Amino acid sequence: MESTGIPGLLLDTAPDAIIVSRSDGAITMANRRAHDMFRYPAGDLVGRCVDDLVPLESRERHPGMRERYLSGAHPPLRRLPLRGLRSDGSVFPVEVSLSAVTAPDAETYVTAVLRDDTVQREEARSRALLASIVQSSHDAIVTTDLDGRVLSWNPGAESLFGYPADDIVGAHIDRTIPADRRADEEQIRLLVRLGGRVDRYRSTRLTASGDGIAVTVLVSPLVDEHGTVIGTTSICRDISDRERAEARVQAMLDAAPDAVLGVAESGAVVLVNAEAERLFGHPRYDLLHMPVGALLPDGLPAASAVLRTGGDSTPLDSERAPDQADQRWAGRRAVRRGGAEIPVDIACSALRTDSGVVTVVVVRDITERLAAEQERRRLREEADRQRLEARIQQTQRLESLGQLAGGIAHDFNNLLAVILNYASFIIEDAAGTAPASDAEQIARAARRGSDLTHQLLAFARREVIRPRPLNLNTVATEVHQMLDRSLGEHITLTVRTTAGLPSVMADPGQLEQVLVNLAVNARDAMPTGGRLTIDTALVDVDPDHAAARAGLSTGRYVRLRVSDTGSGMPKEVIDKAFEPFFTTKPSGQGTGLGLATVYGIVTQAGGTVQIYSEPGIGTTFTILLPVTDAEAHQHVPEESVAELAGHGATVLVVEDESALREVTCRILKRGGYTVLAAEGGDEALRLAAENTVDVLLTDVIMPNMLGKDLADAIRSRWPGTKVLFMSGYAQPVLTTHGTLSADVHLLEKPFTSAELMRALHDELQAKP
């Protein structure tokens, strides 16, 4: 059923929401105001269940209420208050009127007329607030009509003038004005009625006993809902000495940060301050004369008990020891308007007055304090999480720099390979000449550039690794022999290994680089000499140990520890030690990549590295590498260079960088290989179809066709073809999580002629 035609137009222009639904709750018609009220697109309510317009906590009861209503005589229901649920999830108050009718087809329909009374409630709340302000004001607030007849008379006016409201409402305001002031006051009221403004002024008024009092008066127009002036409003304030003194006392009380109550011996509240109004949620006039038990249900000590202490503040918690610190405040409850309880601390003191003993109660809201204590506990519990987040941020910084390193590594290594090998040609062809010496410098610079590139990739965990089971004792012993020759006589090097260590899975070349980097750093920290100690051991990491170190899991680890007696590092340096390009060395003496490389290699191997250092004492690096069950490989002696000749084997070289392609072909021809060259995948496939190819030597990253795709295509057509990849940055293409598969053979750029010849020889000798 839809709202169409003239009836539909009338329904859509109705000011109230109208919704018609069947007995099962399905909405058959809803006017425009209903869609606007519940914030649904036009027509979207039809077909929905009327229960969708009810908050979740009331939805289960709604079908039962509808069924009970329809099962009886279902008389119309008028202006029932309930809450509606808008499409955006907001809940709002609404009044509903219901009527039910049975159609000729015996189907019962329920018509609901809804009115959103939010505005009316707000207006009523505002009026009530304004009335409470007027009623609780210490000032005399009086309204009069245009003839000067009193319309309202608040408690402040009763107190100031001495007239009860019943006696003065309807009388002329001149009763409170001295005769010699009445003409002036009439002129002021006339000016206000004409729309003029009158600032507060001093005047005199008469009390019911005929005494004159000094007051300040503020007069403003009284208007109705249409803005028409219907009278005046006067606010009078006693400025006598007593009033001023009381105002000063009240001002001090209102400025107090805690709620203050004055409680008479009868238990009634006779004094309140502004904070008490805020804390308890009651206006001042409601608090006055209220039983204190309604506000503080735990009760107060008797006034006589307070007086026996000499009037000092008395703690209410009798269970506290007399010498316990902070005796003044005791935990109690306070009840706010509406019944909500809040935690408070209370202190009491007694005050003698002419009307008896008044107990002064100071109430402090401790909600925020308890919340702060809970927050401190939460922060302590999250300390480990914050440390982990700091580690994650450091990892993200390394990841960003690693992406940059990977982006430049491929092209940079191509250039270095060309420079290094052409320099080698000059060194070989012009041995003993000045150009050969110059070429040696060029080659040395190229090798240095290659080292820097590998360091960048290593710290960023972008370098291709060839992990294998190895014994950490073997690595430490081999590095010991090399370091003995390079550290210098002023450094005493000691290597202590633990027998029977299980294997770890790592790249031996990378672990050697870790030890060399740490040893060089230690040497630089001991310019006048010292001791460098490298030791290995097996450790079991329990849950307590793992919890204290972010990223460390429980289990068995091999520990590698490098300690020196150097200058040490302060905390601010330790925090940044693993960041790339951070160095404390003078310009030109360090790249800032040494420790960053150590961090990248260790974490890529699944381990952790920690620093302990104290300035002036020394530094210890502790590396933990997870144990593997695989057995370490035995070292196999390398073949001699003379056995690496190609003997006419055909190599298909695929390299998109022309300079590198040419130098690679030149090396292979000099080594006895038959060489075919292509700059891309399409040309390589054509040459492979026209020739018998023993080895495909292809770059990994090339335009149009990647080296891996080219290798797959050639192997599918000619299965016996060997494949050797070459790349300066192959990790995203050839590796899984940075680890090179065992069946993939890779020659990393930049390479020397000897490295190229050995890699090809190994590939030809490898079993299919």
C-alpha positions in Angstrom: 0.0 0.0 0.0 1.6 3.3 -1.1 0.6 6.9 -0.5 -0.6 8.0 -4.0 -3.0 10.6 -5.3 -4.6 13.3 -3.2 -4.5 11.2 0.0 -0.9 10.5 -0.5 -0.1 14.2 -1.0 -2.0 15.0 2.2 -0.1 12.4 4.1 3.3 13.6 2.8 2.5 17.2 3.9 1.4 16.1 7.4 3.6 17.6 10.1 3.8 14.2 12.0 5.3 10.9 10.9 2.6 8.4 9.8 3.5 4.7 9.4 1.0 2.0 8.6 2.0 -1.6 9.2 0.5 -5.1 9.0 -0.1 -7.3 12.1 3.3 -9.0 11.4 5.0 -5.6 11.7 5.7 -5.2 7.9 5.5 -1.5 6.9 3.0 -0.9 4.1 3.0 2.9 4.0 5.2 5.7 5.4 4.9 9.4 4.6 7.7 11.8 3.9 7.9 13.0 7.5 8.5 9.4 8.7 11.4 9.0 6.3 12.9 12.3 7.4 12.4 11.5 11.1 14.1 8.1 10.9 16.6 9.3 8.2 15.8 6.8 5.5 15.8 7.5 1.8 12.3 8.1 0.2 10.4 4.9 -0.1 13.0 2.8 1.8 10.8 2.2 4.8 8.1 0.3 2.9 8.7 -3.4 3.2 10.8 -3.1 6.3 9.7 -4.4 9.7 8.5 -1.7 12.2 10.8 -3.4 14.8 13.8 -1.9 12.8 12.7 1.5 14.2 13.0 0.4 17.8 16.4 0.4 19.8 18.0 -3.0 20.2 17.4 -3.2 23.9 13.6 -2.9 23.4 13.4 -4.8 20.1 12.8 -8.3 21.7 9.8 -7.0 23.7 8.3 -5.1 20.7 6.6 -8.1 18.8 5.1 -9.3 22.1 3.7 -5.9 22.9 2.2 -5.6 19.3 0.7 -9.1 19.6 -0.9 -8.3 23.0 -2.3 -5.0 21.6 -3.8 -6.6 18.5 -5.2 -9.6 20.4 -7.5 -7.4 22.5 -10.0 -4.8 21.6 -7.1 -2.5 20.5 -8.5 0.9 21.4 -6.5 3.9 20.2 -3.5 4.7 22.3 -2.5 8.4 22.6 0.8 10.1 23.0 2.8 7.2 24.4 6.5 8.2 25.1 9.1 5.8 23.6 12.4 5.9 21.8 13.1 5.6 18.1 16.1 4.3 16.2 17.3 6.2 13.2 19.1 4.6 10.2 22.4 6.1 11.4 22.1 4.3 14.8 21.1 7.4 16.8 18.3 7.0 19.4 15.8 9.9 20.0 12.7 10.4 22.1 9.4 10.3 20.3 5.6 10.3 21.2 3.4 7.8 19.4 -0.3 7.4 19.0 -1.6 4.0 17.8 -4.9 2.9 16.2 -5.7 -0.4 14.6 -8.3 -1.3 11.9 -9.3 -4.6 10.3 -9.5 -4.3 6.5 -12.2 -6.2 4.5 -9.7 -8.8 3.6 -9.5 -9.5 7.4 -5.9 -8.2 7.5 -5.3 -5.9 10.6 -3.3 -2.7 10.0 -1.8 -0.5 12.7 -1.5 3.2 12.1 1.2 4.9 14.1 1.4 8.7 14.3 4.8 9.8 15.7 5.9 13.2 16.9 9.6 13.9 17.7 9.4 15.9 21.0 13.1 16.6 21.2 12.6 20.3 20.6 9.7 20.5 23.1 11.8 18.6 25.7 14.7 21.0 25.2 12.5 24.0 25.5 11.0 22.5 28.7 14.4 21.8 30.0 15.5 25.3 29.3 12.4 26.7 31.0 13.0 24.5 34.0 16.7 25.6 34.2 15.7 29.2 33.9 13.1 28.8 36.7 15.7 27.0 38.9 18.1 29.9 38.3 15.5 32.4 39.3 14.4 30.4 42.4 18.0 29.7 43.6 19.2 33.3 43.1 20.2 35.3 46.2 19.1 38.4 44.4 15.5 39.6 44.4 14.1 38.9 41.0 10.7 40.6 40.4 8.6 40.9 37.3 5.8 43.5 36.8 3.2 44.2 34.1 3.0 47.4 32.2 1.0 49.0 35.0 3.6 48.1 37.7 1.6 45.2 39.2 3.8 42.4 40.5 3.7 39.2 38.4 6.3 37.1 40.1 8.3 37.3 43.3 11.2 34.9 43.9 12.6 33.6 47.3 15.4 36.2 47.0 12.8 38.9 47.0 11.0 37.4 49.9 14.3 37.4 51.9 15.3 40.9 50.8 12.0 42.7 51.3 10.3 40.6 53.9 7.0 40.1 51.9 5.8 36.6 51.2 5.0 36.1 47.5 1.4 35.5 48.3 1.1 38.9 49.9 2.8 40.9 47.2 1.9 39.2 43.8 -0.8 41.4 42.3 0.1 44.5 44.4 1.8 47.5 42.9 5.6 47.6 43.1 5.5 51.1 44.6 4.9 49.4 47.9 8.7 48.7 48.0 9.8 52.1 46.7 10.2 55.2 48.9 7.8 58.0 47.9 10.6 60.3 46.8 12.0 57.7 44.4 8.7 56.6 42.8 8.7 59.2 40.0 12.2 58.3 39.0 11.6 54.6 39.1 8.5 55.1 36.9 10.6 57.0 34.3 13.1 54.1 34.3 10.4 51.6 33.8 8.9 53.7 30.9 12.3 53.9 29.3 12.7 50.1 29.4 9.2 49.5 28.1 10.1 51.7 25.1 13.1 49.5 24.3 15.8 51.5 26.2 18.6 49.9 28.2 19.4 50.7 31.8 22.7 49.7 33.4 22.8 48.6 37.0 22.3 51.5 39.3 22.1 52.2 43.1 18.8 52.9 44.7 16.8 52.5 47.9 14.0 50.1 48.7 11.6 49.6 51.6 11.2 46.3 53.5 7.9 45.0 54.9 8.9 46.6 58.2 9.4 50.0 56.6 13.2 50.0 56.9 15.2 51.4 53.9 17.9 49.2 52.4 20.6 50.1 49.9 20.4 48.0 46.7 21.7 47.8 43.2 19.0 47.5 40.6 19.1 46.1 37.0 15.9 46.6 35.0 15.2 44.9 31.7 12.1 44.4 29.5 9.8 41.4 29.9 8.7 40.1 26.5 6.2 37.3 25.5 6.8 34.6 22.9 6.1 37.0 20.1 8.7 39.5 21.3 6.1 42.0 22.6 7.0 43.9 25.7 4.5 43.0 28.4 6.3 44.4 31.5 9.7 44.7 33.2 12.1 42.5 35.1 14.0 43.9 38.1 17.0 42.3 39.8 17.8 43.9 43.2 20.9 43.1 45.3 21.4 44.1 48.9 24.7 45.9 49.3 24.6 46.4 53.0 27.7 45.4 55.0 26.3 42.1 56.1 25.3 41.3 52.5 28.7 42.2 51.3 30.4 40.1 54.0 28.2 37.1 53.2 28.9 37.6 49.5 32.6 37.6 50.2 32.3 34.3 52.2 30.1 32.8 49.6 32.5 33.8 46.9 35.3 32.1 48.7 33.2 29.0 49.1 32.2 29.0 45.5 35.9 29.3 44.5 36.8 26.2 46.5 37.8 23.2 44.3 35.9 20.8 46.6 32.2 20.6 47.4 31.4 22.2 50.8 28.2 21.5 52.8 27.1 23.0 56.1 25.0 20.5 58.0 22.9 21.6 61.0 22.5 19.4 64.1 19.2 18.2 62.7 21.0 16.7 59.7 19.7 19.3 57.2 22.0 21.0 54.8 22.1 24.8 55.5 25.1 25.8 53.5 26.3 24.8 50.0 28.8 26.1 47.4 28.9 26.1 43.7 31.0 22.9 43.5 28.4 21.1 45.6 25.8 22.0 43.0 28.0 20.6 40.3 29.0 17.5 42.3 25.6 16.4 43.4 23.7 17.7 40.4 21.1 19.6 42.4 20.4 23.3 42.2 21.3 25.3 45.3 17.7 25.8 46.5 17.1 22.0 46.3 20.2 21.3 48.3 19.3 23.7 51.1 17.3 21.9 53.8 17.9 18.5 52.1 18.8 15.7 54.6 22.6 15.1 54.3 21.9 11.3 54.3 20.3 11.7 50.8 23.7 13.0 49.5 26.1 11.0 51.6 24.5 7.6 52.4 27.5 6.4 54.5 26.6 9.0 57.1 28.5 11.6 59.2 29.8 11.6 62.8 27.7 13.4 65.3 28.6 17.1 65.8 29.5 16.4 69.4 32.0 13.8 68.3 33.6 16.3 66.0 33.7 18.9 68.7 35.5 16.5 71.1 38.4 16.5 68.7 38.8 20.3 69.1 37.0 21.0 65.9 39.8 19.6 63.7 39.2 17.7 60.5 38.2 14.1 61.4 38.7 11.1 59.1 35.6 9.1 58.7 37.3 5.7 58.1 37.5 4.3 61.6 39.5 1.3 60.4 42.6 3.4 59.6 45.3 3.5 62.2 45.8 6.8 64.0 49.3 7.2 62.7 48.4 6.3 59.1 49.4 8.9 56.5 46.7 11.1 54.9 44.3 10.8 57.8 42.2 13.7 56.5 40.5 12.0 53.7 38.4 8.8 53.9 36.8 6.9 51.0 33.0 7.2 50.9 30.1 7.4 48.4 28.1 10.4 47.2 24.8 10.1 45.5 24.1 12.4 42.6 20.7 13.5 41.3 19.2 10.5 39.6 20.7 8.0 42.0 24.2 7.7 40.4 27.0 7.0 42.9 30.4 8.5 42.7 33.5 7.8 44.8 34.5 10.7 47.1 36.8 11.5 50.0 35.3 13.4 53.0 36.6 15.6 55.8 34.6 17.1 58.6 35.0 20.0 61.1 32.7 21.6 63.6 31.7 25.3 63.6 29.9 26.9 66.6 27.2 29.5 65.5 24.5 31.5 67.2 21.9 28.9 65.9 23.9 25.9 67.1 26.8 23.7 65.9 27.2 23.4 62.1 29.3 20.5 60.7 31.3 21.7 57.7 31.7 18.8 55.3 34.3 19.0 52.5 33.6 16.4 49.8 36.2 15.7 47.1 35.3 13.8 43.9 38.0 11.2 43.4 36.7 9.7 40.1 39.5 11.2 38.1 42.1 10.1 40.7 40.9 6.5 40.6 40.8 6.7 36.8 44.4 8.0 36.8 45.5 5.2 39.1 43.8 2.7 36.8 45.5 4.4 33.8 48.9 4.1 35.5 48.3 0.4 36.0 47.3 0.1 32.4 50.4 2.0 31.3 52.6 -0.3 33.3 51.0 -3.4 31.7 51.5 -1.9 28.2 55.2 -1.1 28.8 56.3 -4.2 26.8 53.8 -3.3 24.0 55.3 0.1 23.7 58.8 -1.3 23.5 57.6 -3.6 20.8 56.0 -0.7 18.9 59.3 1.2 19.0 61.0 -1.9 17.5 58.3 -2.0 14.8 58.9 1.6 14.0 62.6 1.0 13.7 61.9 -2.0 11.4 59.7 0.2 9.2 62.4 2.8 8.8 64.8 0.0 7.8 62.2 -1.3 5.4 61.8 2.0 3.7 65.6 2.4 3.3 65.8 -1.2 2.1 63.3 -0.5 -0.7 65.5 2.4 -1.7 68.6 0.2 -1.6 67.0 -2.5 -3.7 65.8 0.1 -6.3 69.4 1.3 -7.0 71.2 -2.0 -6.5 70.4 -3.6 -9.9 71.6 -0.7 -12.1 74.5 0.2 -9.8 75.8 -3.3 -9.9 75.6 -3.4 -13.7 77.8 -0.3 -13.9 80.3 -1.7 -11.3 80.5 -5.0 -13.2 81.5 -3.1 -16.4 84.0 -0.9 -14.6 85.6 -3.8 -12.7 86.0 -6.1 -15.7 87.3 -3.6 -18.2 89.8 -2.5 -15.5 90.8 -6.2 -15.2 91.4 -6.3 -19.0 93.7 -3.4 -18.7 95.6 -4.9 -15.8 96.1 -8.2 -17.7 97.0 -6.7 -21.1 99.2 -3.9 -19.8 100.8 -5.6 -16.8 103.7 -3.7 -15.4 102.8 -0.4 -17.0 101.4 2.9 -15.6 98.0 2.3 -17.2 97.9 -1.1 -15.3 98.5 0.7 -12.0 95.8 3.2 -12.8 93.4 0.4 -13.7 94.2 -1.3 -10.4 92.9 1.8 -8.6 89.8 1.8 -10.7 89.2 -1.9 -9.9 89.8 -1.2 -6.2 87.2 1.6 -6.2 84.7 -0.7 -8.1 85.2 -3.4 -5.5 84.6 -0.8 -2.7 81.4 0.2 -4.4 80.4 -3.4 -4.6 81.0 -3.8 -0.9 78.9 -0.8 -0.1 76.0 -2.1 -2.3 76.1 -5.4 -0.5 76.1 -3.7 2.8 73.1 -1.7 1.9 71.2 -4.8 0.8 72.4 -6.8 3.9 71.2 -4.3 6.5 67.9 -3.9 4.6 67.5 -7.7 4.5 67.3 -7.5 0.6 70.5 -9.4 -0.2 70.1 -12.9 -1.6 71.3 -15.4 1.0 72.5 -19.0 0.6 71.8 -20.5 4.0 73.1 -23.9 4.9 73.6 -25.8 8.2 76.9 -24.7 9.7 78.8 -24.9 13.0 79.3 -21.5 14.5 82.5 -22.6 16.1 84.0 -23.2 12.6 83.0 -19.7 11.5 84.5 -18.1 14.7 87.8 -20.1 14.3 88.2 -19.1 10.6 87.5 -15.4 11.4 90.0 -15.6 14.3 92.8 -16.5 11.9 91.9 -13.6 9.7 91.4 -11.0 12.5 94.8 -11.9 14.1 96.5 -10.5 11.0 94.3 -7.4 10.7 93.4 -6.0 14.1 96.9 -5.0 15.2 99.2 -5.9 18.0 97.6 -3.5 20.5 94.4 -5.6 20.5 94.4 -8.9 22.4 91.9 -11.2 20.6 90.5 -14.3 22.5 88.1 -16.8 20.9 86.4 -19.3 23.3 84.1 -21.9 21.8 81.8 -24.4 23.5 82.3 -28.0 22.2 79.3 -29.9 20.8 77.3 -27.0 19.6 74.3 -27.9 17.3 74.1 -26.3 13.9 72.4 -23.1 12.9 71.0 -22.3 9.5 72.8 -19.2 8.0 74.9 -18.0 5.2 78.5 -18.5 6.3 79.8 -15.5 4.3 77.3 -13.2 6.0 78.2 -14.5 9.5 81.8 -13.9 8.7 80.8 -10.3 7.8 79.0 -9.9 11.1 82.1 -10.9 13.1 84.4 -8.7 11.0 82.1 -5.7 11.4 81.8 -6.1 15.1 85.6 -6.7 15.4 86.4 -3.5 13.4 84.0 -1.5 15.5 85.6 -2.8 18.7 89.1 -2.0 17.3 88.1 1.6 16.6 86.7 1.8 20.2 90.1 0.8 21.6 92.6 3.2 19.9 95.1 2.7 22.7 94.6 -1.1 23.0 92.4 -3.5 24.8 90.8 -6.9 24.8 88.4 -8.3 22.3 86.6 -11.6 23.2 84.5 -13.8 21.0 82.7 -16.7 22.6 80.0 -19.2 21.7 77.5 -21.2 23.8 74.2 -23.0 23.8 71.3 -21.3 25.6 67.7 -22.2 26.3 65.3 -19.2 26.2 62.4 -19.6 28.6 59.2 -17.5 28.6 60.6 -15.0 31.2 63.7 -14.4 29.0 61.6 -14.2 25.8 59.2 -11.6 27.4 62.0 -9.3 28.3 63.3 -9.1 24.7 61.0 -8.1 21.9 60.8 -10.4 18.9 62.4 -13.4 20.8 60.6 -16.7 21.0 61.2 -19.5 23.4 63.5 -22.4 22.4 67.1 -23.4 21.9 69.6 -20.9 20.5 73.3 -20.7 19.8 74.8 -17.6 21.4 77.6 -15.6 19.7 78.9 -12.9 22.0 81.5 -10.2 21.0 82.9 -8.1 23.9 85.4 -5.3 24.1 87.0 -3.1 26.7 86.6 0.1 24.7 85.1 3.5 25.3 81.5 2.2 25.4 78.3 3.9 24.3 75.8 6.1 26.1 72.1 5.2 25.9 71.3 7.7 23.2 73.9 6.2 21.0 72.7 2.6 21.7 69.2 3.6 20.7 70.4 4.6 17.3 73.2 2.2 16.8 71.5 -0.1 14.3 70.1 2.8 12.2 71.8 3.0 8.8 74.2 5.8 8.2 74.3 6.7 11.9 77.9 6.9 13.0 79.9 8.6 15.8 83.1 8.4 13.8 84.7 11.5 12.2 83.8 12.2 8.6 85.4 9.9 6.1 86.2 7.2 8.7 82.9 5.3 8.7 79.8 4.8 6.5 77.3 4.1 9.4 76.4 0.8 7.7 78.4 -1.7 9.8 76.0 -2.3 12.7 73.0 -1.8 10.4 74.4 -4.7 8.3 74.8 -6.8 11.4 71.2 -6.2 12.4 69.9 -7.0 8.9 71.9 -10.3 8.6 71.0 -11.6 12.1 67.3 -10.8 11.8 67.1 -12.3 8.3 68.6 -15.5 9.8 65.8 -15.6 12.3 67.9 -14.4 15.2 68.2 -11.3 17.5 71.0 -9.0 18.5 71.2 -6.9 21.7 73.7 -4.3 22.9 74.9 -3.8 26.4 77.4 -1.0 26.9 78.6 1.4 29.6 80.7 4.4 28.8 84.4 3.9 29.9 83.9 0.1 30.5 83.1 -1.5 27.2 80.5 -3.0 24.9 79.0 -6.5 24.5 77.0 -7.6 21.4 74.9 -10.7 22.1 73.6 -12.6 19.0 71.1 -15.5 19.4 70.6 -17.8 16.3 68.0 -20.6 16.4 69.2 -24.2 16.5 68.6 -26.5 13.5 68.5 -30.3 13.4 70.4 -30.5 10.1 74.0 -31.5 10.1 76.7 -29.0 9.1 78.3 -29.5 5.6 81.9 -30.5 5.3 84.2 -28.1 3.4 85.1 -29.3 -0.1 88.4 -27.9 -1.6 87.9 -25.7 -4.7 89.2 -26.7 -8.1 92.1 -24.8 -9.6 91.6 -21.9 -12.0 93.3 -23.9 -14.8 90.5 -26.4 -14.9 87.8 -23.7 -15.5 88.2 -23.3 -19.3 85.1 -23.6 -21.4 86.4 -26.1 -24.1 84.1 -24.8 -26.7 80.8 -25.1 -24.8 78.1 -22.8 -26.1 76.8 -20.1 -23.8 73.8 -17.9 -24.6 74.3 -14.5 -22.8 71.1 -12.5 -22.3 71.7 -9.0 -20.8 69.8 -5.8 -21.6 72.7 -3.6 -20.5 74.9 -3.4 -23.7 78.2 -2.6 -22.0 77.8 -5.4 -19.5 76.8 -7.8 -22.3 79.9 -7.0 -24.3 82.3 -7.4 -21.4 80.7 -10.7 -20.4 81.0 -12.1 -23.9 84.6 -11.0 -24.0 85.4 -12.8 -20.8 83.8 -16.0 -22.0 85.5 -15.9 -25.4 88.8 -15.5 -23.7 88.0 -18.5 -21.5 87.3 -20.8 -24.4 83.5 -20.6 -24.7 81.4 -20.3 -27.8 79.3 -17.2 -27.2 75.8 -16.2 -28.4 74.5 -12.8 -27.2 71.0 -11.3 -27.0 69.6 -8.2 -25.4 66.2 -9.6 -24.5 64.0 -12.6 -24.2 62.6 -12.7 -27.8 66.0 -12.5 -29.4 67.3 -15.2 -27.0 64.5 -17.6 -27.9 65.3 -17.1 -31.6 69.0 -17.9 -31.1 68.2 -20.9 -28.9 66.0 -22.3 -31.7 68.8 -21.8 -34.3 71.7 -23.1 -32.2 72.5 -25.8 -29.7 72.9 -24.0 -26.3 74.7 -25.7 -23.4 74.2 -22.9 -20.8 71.8 -20.0 -20.6 73.5 -17.1 -18.8 70.7 -14.6 -18.3 70.1 -11.4 -16.3 67.2 -11.7 -13.9 65.5 -8.2 -14.2 65.0 -7.2 -17.9 62.3 -5.3 -19.7 59.5 -7.2 -21.5 60.6 -10.7 -20.2 62.1 -11.5 -16.8 65.1 -13.9 -16.8 63.1 -16.5 -14.9 60.3 -16.5 -17.5 63.0 -16.9 -20.2 64.6 -19.8 -18.4 61.2 -21.5 -18.0 60.5 -21.1 -21.7 63.9 -22.5 -22.9 63.8 -25.4 -20.4 60.3 -26.4 -21.6 61.5 -26.6 -25.2 65.1 -27.9 -24.6 65.0 -29.6 -21.2 68.8 -30.4 -21.1 69.8 -26.7 -21.2 71.6 -25.5 -18.0 70.7 -22.1 -16.6 72.8 -19.7 -14.6 71.2 -16.4 -13.5 73.1 -13.2 -12.9 71.8 -10.1 -11.1 72.6 -7.3 -8.8 69.2 -7.5 -7.1 67.4 -10.8 -7.6 65.6 -11.2 -4.3 62.0 -10.2 -5.5 62.2 -12.6 -8.5 64.2 -15.7 -7.6 63.9 -16.0 -3.8 61.4 -17.0 -1.2 61.5 -14.7 1.8 65.0 -13.7 0.7 66.3 -17.3 0.6 67.6 -18.7 -2.7 66.1 -22.0 -3.6 68.5 -24.9 -3.9 67.8 -25.6 -7.6 68.5 -21.9 -8.6 72.1 -21.0 -9.4 72.9 -17.2 -9.2 76.0 -15.2 -10.0 75.8 -11.9 -8.2 76.9 -8.7 -9.8 79.4 -7.2 -10.0 81.5 -10.3 -10.7 85.1 -10.7 -11.8 86.2 -12.9 -14.7 87.3 -15.6 -12.3 84.0 -15.6 -10.5 82.1 -15.9 -13.9 84.3 -18.7 -15.1 84.0 -20.7 -11.9 80.2 -20.2 -11.8 79.9 -21.5 -15.4 82.2 -24.4 -14.8 80.2 -25.4 -11.7 76.9 -25.2 -13.7 78.2 -27.4 -16.5 79.5 -29.9 -14.0 76.3 -30.0 -12.0 74.1 -33.0 -12.3 70.7 -32.5 -14.0 
